[in-house]
């Protein structure tokens, strides 16, 4: 089954995020091993995008909140651990006697 969003095929989670944000994830998170020059260029591009779209941080927050709300049962599926049975031990006074 293929998924298309706005005429673009999304084949991975990163594709869905990129299509939701309108920018590649690597622009915001960077890539391992990038040089200082590459980082500076990436940060310049990010600043330009934020200047052109000042609502982007709010949009990203909304998308993240919606995802958390939709998947909260799975994210917070916490199972309480059983407590070991309580064992009484002799007090130190009784042990010394």
ABEGO torsion letter per residue (X at the ends): XBBBBGGBBBABAAAAAAAAAGBBAAAAAEBBGBBAAAAAAAAAAAAAAAAABAAAAAAAAAAAAAAAAAAAAAAABBBBBBBBBBBBBBBAAAAAX
